Amino acid sequence: MATPVTLANHYDCIATYQNNVDPSIRWRNTYTFHSDAVPVPNAGILAAIGTFAVGMVHSDVSLVELAVYNWSRGRQPYPTGSPLFIENAPAVGTADTEWPHLTSPYLPPGGEVTLRCDHTPQTSGKPGRSFFRALLGESDISSFSGGKWTLKPPVTLANLQGDLNALLLASSLRTYMSAGAPGGQSLVIVRFSKKLDVVFGSTLVTNFSLFGPTTNKNRRTSKR
């Protein structure tokens, strides 16, 4: 077994969501961050991630946990690969009010429909990506037969970006997208080559930029 690749002072925070009516429907989003000191529950960047994550789903969904791991790639033997801690604090989604430019009432589409968001890096290289499901509603998207999903007027990407910017500010997550962020904590992209099995450090995330509606697998095979 190859030795897992790690990077000191870097962590993955995995936000897990759950459908309120059918708890078997669950999915995750991951946020990678740097911290000078070992992070603690519900403080600093983790408090901001939690507030932001709740704002990315509607009230029919809850954020049920935040799990924090030491950053690594490659199979980690137990207990090394276990989370540092898990915050279990169910919180009902607030996207109904955080995204005023989405169509109301919210009509859920299939779980494969997502809103793609790119993580803008401070230096050159590929951006990170998040795919947010349970945010766009049936009335927010349209498509031709056999075509891709697009936003349905009057919903526009510019207006949704404005809603996202307001949420980043209100949740304080924007604070952790700049040099000299509080507590030596910041959102980052780790530059890792799967082909070479080598990590080339990390770069600061300076912004979240919406790309538009797309589809993504609504199940992940990875246990982590």
C-alpha positions in Angstrom: 0.0 0.0 0.0 1.4 3.4 -1.0 2.0 5.9 1.8 -0.8 8.5 1.8 0.2 12.0 0.7 -0.4 14.6 3.4 0.1 18.4 3.8 0.7 19.9 7.2 -1.8 22.4 8.5 -4.3 21.6 5.7 -7.7 20.2 6.3 -10.9 19.0 4.6 -14.3 20.0 6.0 -17.0 17.7 4.6 -20.5 19.1 4.9 -23.3 16.5 4.8 -26.9 17.3 3.9 -30.0 15.2 4.4 -33.5 15.4 3.0 -35.9 16.2 5.8 -38.7 13.8 4.5 -36.4 11.0 3.4 -33.2 10.8 5.6 -31.8 8.2 3.3 -31.2 10.9 0.7 -27.8 12.4 1.7 -25.0 14.2 -0.1 -21.8 16.1 0.6 -19.7 19.2 -0.3 -16.1 19.5 0.6 -14.2 22.7 1.7 -10.4 22.6 1.9 -8.7 25.0 4.2 -5.4 26.0 5.8 -5.1 26.6 9.5 -2.0 27.5 11.5 -3.4 25.7 14.6 -5.6 22.6 14.8 -9.2 23.8 14.1 -11.8 23.4 16.8 -15.6 22.9 16.4 -17.9 25.8 15.6 -15.1 28.4 15.6 -13.3 30.5 13.0 -13.5 29.3 9.5 -15.6 26.3 10.5 -18.4 28.5 11.9 -18.3 30.4 8.6 -18.5 27.3 6.5 -21.4 26.0 8.6 -23.4 29.2 8.1 -22.6 29.3 4.4 -23.5 25.7 3.9 -26.9 26.1 5.5 -27.6 28.9 3.0 -27.0 26.7 0.0 -30.0 24.5 0.5 -33.8 25.1 0.9 -35.9 24.4 3.9 -36.7 20.9 2.8 -33.1 19.9 3.5 -30.9 20.2 6.6 -27.1 20.4 7.1 -26.6 17.5 9.5 -22.9 17.4 10.2 -19.5 18.9 9.5 -16.6 16.4 9.5 -13.1 17.7 9.7 -10.1 15.6 8.4 -6.4 16.1 8.1 -5.9 16.7 4.4 -4.6 13.6 2.6 -4.8 11.7 -0.6 -4.5 7.9 -0.8 -5.9 5.2 1.4 -5.5 6.0 5.1 -5.5 3.1 7.6 -7.7 3.4 10.6 -7.5 5.4 12.8 -5.3 7.8 10.8 -8.0 8.3 8.3 -10.7 9.0 10.9 -12.0 12.6 11.3 -10.5 14.9 13.8 -14.0 15.6 15.0 -17.6 15.7 13.7 -20.0 18.5 14.5 -23.6 17.2 14.8 -25.8 20.2 14.8 -28.8 19.8 12.4 -29.8 23.1 10.8 -32.6 23.6 8.3 -31.6 25.2 5.0 -32.1 29.0 4.6 -31.8 29.3 0.8 -35.4 30.4 0.6 -34.4 33.8 2.0 -30.6 33.9 1.1 -31.4 33.6 -2.7 -34.0 36.2 -3.5 -33.4 35.9 -7.2 -34.5 32.2 -7.4 -38.1 31.5 -8.3 -40.5 31.1 -5.4 -42.0 28.8 -4.4 -39.1 26.3 -4.7 -40.0 23.2 -6.7 -37.3 20.5 -6.3 -35.8 19.0 -9.5 -34.1 15.7 -9.7 -31.0 15.2 -7.4 -28.7 15.2 -10.4 -29.3 18.9 -11.1 -26.7 21.2 -9.6 -25.3 24.7 -9.7 -21.6 24.6 -10.5 -19.4 27.0 -8.5 -15.7 27.5 -9.3 -13.2 28.3 -6.6 -11.0 31.1 -8.1 -7.3 30.5 -7.2 -4.9 33.3 -6.3 -2.2 31.8 -8.6 -2.4 30.1 -12.0 -3.8 26.7 -12.4 -7.1 25.0 -12.4 -9.9 26.3 -10.1 -11.5 24.1 -7.5 -15.2 23.2 -8.0 -18.3 22.7 -6.0 -21.6 21.3 -7.2 -24.5 22.5 -5.2 -27.7 20.4 -5.4 -31.1 21.2 -3.9 -30.7 24.9 -4.7 -32.0 25.5 -8.2 -35.7 24.8 -8.6 -37.7 23.4 -11.6 -38.8 27.0 -12.4 -35.2 28.3 -12.5 -34.0 26.0 -15.3 -34.9 25.0 -18.8 -33.6 22.9 -21.6 -34.2 21.8 -25.2 -34.7 18.1 -25.9 -31.3 16.5 -25.7 -29.7 19.8 -24.7 -28.0 21.1 -21.6 -29.6 22.8 -18.7 -29.7 26.6 -18.8 -31.1 29.3 -16.5 -34.7 30.3 -17.3 -35.4 34.0 -17.5 -35.8 36.1 -15.5 -33.3 34.2 -13.4 -29.8 35.3 -14.5 -26.3 34.3 -13.6 -25.4 37.8 -12.7 -28.2 38.1 -10.2 -27.4 34.7 -8.6 -23.8 35.7 -8.3 -25.0 38.8 -6.4 -27.0 36.5 -4.1 -23.9 34.3 -3.6 -21.7 37.3 -2.9 -24.1 38.5 -0.2 -24.1 35.1 1.4 -20.3 34.9 1.4 -20.3 38.3 3.2 -23.1 37.5 5.7 -21.6 34.1 6.6 -18.1 35.7 7.1 -16.7 33.1 4.6 -15.5 36.0 2.5 -13.1 36.9 5.4 -11.2 33.6 4.8 -10.6 34.4 1.1 -7.9 36.9 1.6 -4.3 37.0 2.8 -4.0 37.5 6.5 -7.3 35.9 7.3 -8.2 35.5 11.0 -6.3 32.8 12.9 -4.1 31.9 10.0 -7.1 30.2 8.4 -8.1 30.4 4.8 -9.9 28.5 2.0 -7.4 26.9 -0.3 -6.9 24.7 -3.3 -4.2 22.0 -2.7 -2.1 21.4 -5.8 -1.9 17.6 -6.0 -0.8 15.4 -8.9 -2.6 12.1 -8.8 -0.4 10.9 -11.7 2.9 11.7 -9.8 1.4 11.2 -6.3 3.0 14.4 -5.3 1.6 17.5 -3.6 2.9 20.9 -4.8 1.6 23.1 -1.9 -1.6 25.1 -2.0 -3.0 28.4 -3.2 -5.5 30.7 -1.7 -9.1 30.8 -2.9 -10.0 34.4 -3.7 -13.6 34.0 -4.8 -16.5 31.7 -5.6 -17.7 32.2 -9.1 -20.9 30.7 -10.4 -20.7 28.8 -13.7 -24.3 27.8 -14.2 -26.6 24.8 -14.0 -25.2 21.4 -14.8 -25.7 17.8 -13.7 -23.6 15.7 -11.4 -23.8 12.2 -9.9 -26.1 12.2 -6.9 -24.2 9.4 -5.2 -20.5 9.1 -4.3 -18.7 5.8 -4.1 -16.0 7.1 -1.9 -16.6 6.4 1.8 -15.0 9.8 2.6 
